[in-house]
């Protein structure tokens, strides 16, 4: 179940070199939010390697385009053959799923699975972190945060809970690298407190002064043995033509 934090890592992430001595969770969340709110275009090849118990490993390849200025995105499936030409388009508040064999568009919700994988359509939105979640506080209303080591990297560890209902997970715990505010690990919980997924983000690259996510591992903690690896390559921040984010463009690709 690829989580909402894919919204943070699929976008361009800005390097922030300095850190206040006494920083709060709210300030860290704002820094993370600033890192994804760049107003740039991004295109990349995305490969999802999906491992499911008793079903083996399936690999899905796609082309991914997004425009941060108006939160539009387009996903075009290129492999396997049965999925080739299918696509997903978001423009404004509208989500569409396109099916090549019927040449039809269908309105979908944020919870729609992408080609039968654990990725959801809503995972590719760019929604403001601070509008979705708030920090957990103690009895004195002080934000709770600890400084730890994740492997060899010093991190901030903190917990957030949802402020709105339409999120995939109502509670999450973050391990954020102190040096640059990049999320390295996220645990996602259900409303009852059950750990549903653990996500790891081990690889980033820097393009045009921005950090870009390269690889993520998403471990299904509810159905043990299931996991998904997401890898990006061929990343470009060049401006995208408006015609990309149209039904006509997606239809023409499938002809």
DRENDO-1510 file (C-alpha; in Angstrom, 1 decimal, always signed):
<recs>
REC; n; res; u; v; w
REC; 1; UNK; +0.0; +0.0; +0.0 .
REC; 2; UNK; +2.1; +2.9; -1.3 .
REC; 3; UNK; +1.3; +5.7; +1.0 .
REC; 4; UNK; +0.5; +9.4; +0.9 .
REC; 5; UNK; +4.1; +10.3; +1.6 .
REC; 6; UNK; +4.7; +9.3; -2.1 .
REC; 7; UNK; +3.2; +12.8; -2.7 .
REC; 8; UNK; +6.5; +14.2; -0.9 .
REC; 9; UNK; +8.9; +12.0; -2.8 .
REC; 10; UNK; +7.4; +12.0; -6.3 .
REC; 11; UNK; +7.8; +15.8; -6.4 .
REC; 12; UNK; +11.1; +17.8; -6.6 .
REC; 13; UNK; +12.7; +18.3; -3.2 .
REC; 14; UNK; +14.7; +21.4; -2.4 .
REC; 15; UNK; +17.9; +21.2; -0.4 .
REC; 16; UNK; +17.7; +23.3; +2.8 .
REC; 17; UNK; +21.2; +23.5; +4.2 .
REC; 18; UNK; +20.7; +25.0; +7.6 .
REC; 19; UNK; +18.7; +24.0; +10.7 .
REC; 20; UNK; +17.5; +26.0; +13.7 .
REC; 21; UNK; +18.9; +24.8; +17.0 .
REC; 22; UNK; +15.5; +24.5; +18.6 .
REC; 23; UNK; +13.2; +23.4; +15.9 .
REC; 24; UNK; +9.6; +22.2; +16.4 .
REC; 25; UNK; +7.7; +19.4; +14.7 .
REC; 26; UNK; +5.5; +22.0; +13.1 .
REC; 27; UNK; +8.5; +23.8; +11.7 .
REC; 28; UNK; +9.9; +20.5; +10.3 .
REC; 29; UNK; +6.6; +19.7; +8.7 .
REC; 30; UNK; +6.6; +23.2; +7.0 .
REC; 31; UNK; +10.2; +22.6; +5.8 .
REC; 32; UNK; +9.1; +19.3; +4.3 .
REC; 33; UNK; +6.1; +21.0; +2.7 .
REC; 34; UNK; +8.3; +23.7; +1.2 .
REC; 35; UNK; +10.6; +21.0; -0.3 .
REC; 36; UNK; +7.7; +19.6; -2.3 .
REC; 37; UNK; +6.1; +22.9; -3.3 .
REC; 38; UNK; +8.5; +23.9; -6.0 .
REC; 39; UNK; +6.1; +24.8; -8.8 .
REC; 40; UNK; +8.1; +22.8; -11.3 .
REC; 41; UNK; +7.3; +20.2; -13.9 .
REC; 42; UNK; +8.7; +16.7; -13.7 .
REC; 43; UNK; +8.8; +13.7; -16.0 .
REC; 44; UNK; +10.3; +10.3; -15.3 .
REC; 45; UNK; +10.1; +6.6; -16.0 .
REC; 46; UNK; +8.6; +4.7; -13.0 .
REC; 47; UNK; +9.1; +1.0; -12.3 .
REC; 48; UNK; +7.0; -0.7; -9.7 .
REC; 49; UNK; +8.2; -4.2; -8.6 .
REC; 50; UNK; +5.3; -5.7; -6.8 .
REC; 51; UNK; +5.8; -8.9; -4.7 .
REC; 52; UNK; +2.8; -10.6; -3.4 .
REC; 53; UNK; +2.6; -13.9; -1.4 .
REC; 54; UNK; +1.5; -16.8; -3.6 .
REC; 55; UNK; +1.4; -14.6; -6.6 .
REC; 56; UNK; +5.1; -14.0; -7.2 .
REC; 57; UNK; +6.7; -10.9; -8.5 .
REC; 58; UNK; +5.1; -8.6; -11.1 .
REC; 59; UNK; +6.8; -5.6; -12.7 .
REC; 60; UNK; +4.9; -2.6; -14.0 .
REC; 61; UNK; +6.6; +0.2; -16.0 .
REC; 62; UNK; +5.1; +3.6; -16.8 .
REC; 63; UNK; +5.9; +7.1; -17.8 .
REC; 64; UNK; +5.0; +9.7; -15.2 .
REC; 65; UNK; +4.4; +13.4; -15.8 .
REC; 66; UNK; +3.3; +16.0; -13.2 .
REC; 67; UNK; +2.9; +19.8; -13.1 .
REC; 68; UNK; +3.1; +21.3; -9.6 .
REC; 69; UNK; +1.6; +24.6; -10.6 .
REC; 70; UNK; -1.9; +23.2; -10.8 .
REC; 71; UNK; -1.4; +19.6; -9.4 .
REC; 72; UNK; -2.0; +17.9; -12.7 .
REC; 73; UNK; -0.4; +14.5; -13.4 .
REC; 74; UNK; -0.5; +11.8; -16.1 .
REC; 75; UNK; +0.6; +8.2; -15.8 .
REC; 76; UNK; +0.9; +6.1; -19.0 .
REC; 77; UNK; +1.5; +2.4; -18.6 .
REC; 78; UNK; +4.1; +0.9; -20.9 .
REC; 79; UNK; +4.5; -2.6; -19.5 .
REC; 80; UNK; +3.4; -5.4; -19.1 .
REC; 81; UNK; +1.7; -5.8; -22.5 .
REC; 82; UNK; -1.8; -6.2; -21.0 .
REC; 83; UNK; -1.5; -2.8; -19.3 .
REC; 84; UNK; +0.3; -1.0; -22.2 .
REC; 85; UNK; -1.6; +2.1; -23.3 .
REC; 86; UNK; -3.8; +2.3; -20.2 .
REC; 87; UNK; -3.4; +5.6; -18.2 .
REC; 88; UNK; -4.5; +7.8; -15.3 .
REC; 89; UNK; -5.1; +11.5; -15.6 .
REC; 90; UNK; -5.7; +14.2; -13.0 .
REC; 91; UNK; -6.8; +17.7; -14.0 .
REC; 92; UNK; -8.2; +20.1; -11.4 .
REC; 93; UNK; -10.4; +18.0; -9.0 .
REC; 94; UNK; -11.0; +15.3; -11.7 .
REC; 95; UNK; -9.4; +11.9; -11.7 .
REC; 96; UNK; -9.8; +9.7; -14.8 .
REC; 97; UNK; -8.8; +6.1; -15.6 .
REC; 98; UNK; -8.4; +5.4; -19.3 .
REC; 99; UNK; -8.7; +1.9; -20.7 .
REC; 100; UNK; -7.1; +1.3; -24.1 .
REC; 101; UNK; -9.2; -1.8; -25.1 .
REC; 102; UNK; -12.5; +0.1; -24.7 .
REC; 103; UNK; -11.1; +3.6; -25.3 .
REC; 104; UNK; -13.2; +4.9; -22.4 .
REC; 105; UNK; -12.5; +7.2; -19.5 .
REC; 106; UNK; -13.9; +6.5; -16.1 .
REC; 107; UNK; -14.0; +8.9; -13.1 .
REC; 108; UNK; -12.2; +7.4; -10.2 .
REC; 109; UNK; -11.5; +8.2; -6.5 .
REC; 110; UNK; -8.2; +8.8; -4.7 .
REC; 111; UNK; -8.4; +5.2; -3.5 .
REC; 112; UNK; -8.3; +3.6; -6.9 .
REC; 113; UNK; -5.5; +1.2; -7.4 .
REC; 114; UNK; -3.0; +1.8; -10.2 .
REC; 115; UNK; -3.0; -1.3; -12.4 .
REC; 116; UNK; -3.7; -3.7; -9.5 .
REC; 117; UNK; -0.7; -2.6; -7.5 .
REC; 118; UNK; -0.7; -1.1; -4.0 .
REC; 119; UNK; -0.2; +2.3; -5.4 .
REC; 120; UNK; -3.3; +4.5; -5.2 .
REC; 121; UNK; -4.3; +7.4; -7.5 .
REC; 122; UNK; -4.2; +9.8; -4.6 .
REC; 123; UNK; -0.6; +8.9; -3.8 .
REC; 124; UNK; +0.4; +11.1; -6.8 .
REC; 125; UNK; -1.4; +14.3; -5.6 .
REC; 126; UNK; +0.6; +17.2; -4.1 .
REC; 127; UNK; -1.5; +18.0; -1.0 .
REC; 128; UNK; -0.1; +20.2; +1.7 .
REC; 129; UNK; +1.3; +18.1; +4.6 .
REC; 130; UNK; +0.3; +20.7; +7.2 .
REC; 131; UNK; -3.3; +20.7; +6.0 .
REC; 132; UNK; -3.5; +16.9; +6.3 .
REC; 133; UNK; -1.7; +16.2; +9.5 .
REC; 134; UNK; -0.8; +17.8; +12.9 .
REC; 135; UNK; +1.9; +16.8; +15.4 .
REC; 136; UNK; +1.1; +14.6; +18.4 .
REC; 137; UNK; +1.4; +16.6; +21.6 .
REC; 138; UNK; +1.9; +15.6; +25.3 .
REC; 139; UNK; -0.4; +16.5; +28.2 .
REC; 140; UNK; +1.1; +20.0; +28.3 .
REC; 141; UNK; +0.3; +20.5; +24.6 .
REC; 142; UNK; +4.0; +20.3; +23.7 .
REC; 143; UNK; +4.9; +18.7; +20.4 .
REC; 144; UNK; +6.6; +15.4; +20.9 .
REC; 145; UNK; +9.9; +14.8; +19.0 .
REC; 146; UNK; +13.1; +12.8; +19.7 .
REC; 147; UNK; +16.5; +12.9; +18.0 .
REC; 148; UNK; +17.8; +9.4; +17.1 .
REC; 149; UNK; +20.1; +7.6; +14.7 .
REC; 150; UNK; +18.7; +5.7; +11.7 .
REC; 151; UNK; +21.6; +3.6; +10.7 .
REC; 152; UNK; +24.5; +6.2; +10.5 .
REC; 153; UNK; +22.2; +9.2; +9.9 .
REC; 154; UNK; +21.0; +11.5; +12.7 .
REC; 155; UNK; +17.2; +12.0; +12.4 .
REC; 156; UNK; +14.2; +13.6; +13.9 .
REC; 157; UNK; +11.5; +11.1; +14.9 .
REC; 158; UNK; +8.0; +12.4; +15.4 .
REC; 159; UNK; +4.3; +11.3; +15.1 .
REC; 160; UNK; +1.5; +13.0; +13.3 .
REC; 161; UNK; -2.3; +12.4; +13.2 .
REC; 162; UNK; -4.7; +13.3; +10.5 .
REC; 163; UNK; -6.7; +16.6; +10.5 .
REC; 164; UNK; -9.0; +15.4; +7.7 .
REC; 165; UNK; -10.8; +12.2; +6.9 .
REC; 166; UNK; -9.7; +11.6; +3.3 .
REC; 167; UNK; -6.2; +10.4; +4.0 .
REC; 168; UNK; -4.9; +6.8; +3.5 .
REC; 169; UNK; -3.6; +6.5; +7.0 .
REC; 170; UNK; -4.8; +8.5; +10.1 .
REC; 171; UNK; -1.6; +8.2; +12.0 .
REC; 172; UNK; +2.1; +8.1; +10.8 .
REC; 173; UNK; +5.5; +8.2; +12.4 .
REC; 174; UNK; +8.4; +9.9; +10.5 .
REC; 175; UNK; +12.1; +9.6; +10.7 .
REC; 176; UNK; +13.4; +12.7; +8.9 .
REC; 177; UNK; +17.1; +13.4; +8.2 .
REC; 178; UNK; +18.3; +16.3; +10.3 .
REC; 179; UNK; +20.7; +17.7; +7.6 .
REC; 180; UNK; +18.2; +18.3; +4.8 .
REC; 181; UNK; +14.7; +17.3; +6.0 .
REC; 182; UNK; +14.4; +14.3; +3.7 .
REC; 183; UNK; +12.1; +11.5; +4.9 .
REC; 184; UNK; +14.0; +8.3; +5.3 .
REC; 185; UNK; +11.4; +6.1; +7.0 .
REC; 186; UNK; +7.7; +6.3; +7.6 .
REC; 187; UNK; +5.4; +3.9; +9.6 .
REC; 188; UNK; +1.7; +4.2; +8.7 .
REC; 189; UNK; -1.1; +3.1; +11.1 .
REC; 190; UNK; -4.8; +2.4; +10.9 .
REC; 191; UNK; -7.4; +4.2; +13.1 .
REC; 192; UNK; -7.2; +1.3; +15.5 .
REC; 193; UNK; -3.4; +1.7; +15.8 .
REC; 194; UNK; -2.4; -1.3; +13.7 .
REC; 195; UNK; +0.8; -0.9; +11.8 .
REC; 196; UNK; -0.2; -1.2; +8.1 .
REC; 197; UNK; +3.0; -0.2; +6.2 .
REC; 198; UNK; +6.6; +0.7; +6.7 .
REC; 199; UNK; +8.2; +2.8; +3.9 .
REC; 200; UNK; +11.9; +3.4; +3.4 .
REC; 201; UNK; +13.5; +6.0; +1.1 .
REC; 202; UNK; +17.1; +5.1; +0.7 .
REC; 203; UNK; +18.0; +6.9; -2.5 .
REC; 204; UNK; +17.8; +10.5; -3.7 .
REC; 205; UNK; +19.6; +12.4; -6.4 .
REC; 206; UNK; +20.2; +16.1; -6.9 .
REC; 207; UNK; +19.0; +17.8; -10.2 .
REC; 208; UNK; +19.1; +21.5; -10.8 .
REC; 209; UNK; +19.7; +22.2; -7.1 .
REC; 210; UNK; +16.8; +20.0; -6.0 .
REC; 211; UNK; +16.7; +16.6; -4.3 .
REC; 212; UNK; +14.7; +14.0; -6.2 .
REC; 213; UNK; +13.5; +10.7; -4.9 .
REC; 214; UNK; +15.0; +7.7; -6.7 .
REC; 215; UNK; +13.9; +4.6; -4.8 .
REC; 216; UNK; +11.4; +3.6; -2.2 .
REC; 217; UNK; +10.6; +0.3; -0.5 .
REC; 218; UNK; +7.1; -0.2; +0.8 .
REC; 219; UNK; +6.6; -3.2; +3.2 .
REC; 220; UNK; +3.0; -4.4; +3.8 .
REC; 221; UNK; +2.9; -5.0; +7.5 .
REC; 222; UNK; -0.7; -6.3; +7.5 .
REC; 223; UNK; -0.3; -9.0; +4.8 .
REC; 224; UNK; +3.2; -10.2; +5.7 .
REC; 225; UNK; +5.4; -11.0; +2.7 .
REC; 226; UNK; +3.9; -8.4; +0.4 .
REC; 227; UNK; +6.1; -5.5; -0.7 .
REC; 228; UNK; +6.6; -2.9; -3.5 .
REC; 229; UNK; +9.7; -1.3; -4.8 .
REC; 230; UNK; +9.3; +2.0; -6.7 .
REC; 231; UNK; +12.2; +3.3; -8.8 .
REC; 232; UNK; +12.5; +6.4; -10.8 .
REC; 233; UNK; +14.9; +7.0; -13.7 .
REC; 234; UNK; +15.3; +9.4; -16.7 .
REC; 235; UNK; +14.2; +12.3; -14.6 .
REC; 236; UNK; +13.7; +15.7; -16.2 .
REC; 237; UNK; +12.5; +19.0; -14.8 .
REC; 238; UNK; +12.0; +20.6; -18.2 .
REC; 239; UNK; +8.7; +22.4; -18.7 .
REC; 240; UNK; +5.9; +20.2; -20.0 .
REC; 241; UNK; +3.5; +21.2; -22.7 .
REC; 242; UNK; -0.1; +21.8; -21.7 .
REC; 243; UNK; -1.3; +19.3; -24.2 .
REC; 244; UNK; +0.1; +16.5; -22.1 .
REC; 245; UNK; -2.5; +16.9; -19.5 .
REC; 246; UNK; -5.5; +16.2; -21.7 .
REC; 247; UNK; -7.8; +13.3; -22.6 .
REC; 248; UNK; -6.9; +13.8; -26.3 .
REC; 249; UNK; -3.2; +13.2; -25.6 .
REC; 250; UNK; -3.8; +10.0; -23.7 .
REC; 251; UNK; -6.2; +8.7; -26.5 .
REC; 252; UNK; -3.7; +9.5; -29.2 .
REC; 253; UNK; -0.9; +7.5; -27.5 .
REC; 254; UNK; -3.1; +4.5; -27.6 .
REC; 255; UNK; -3.9; +4.5; -31.3 .
</recs>
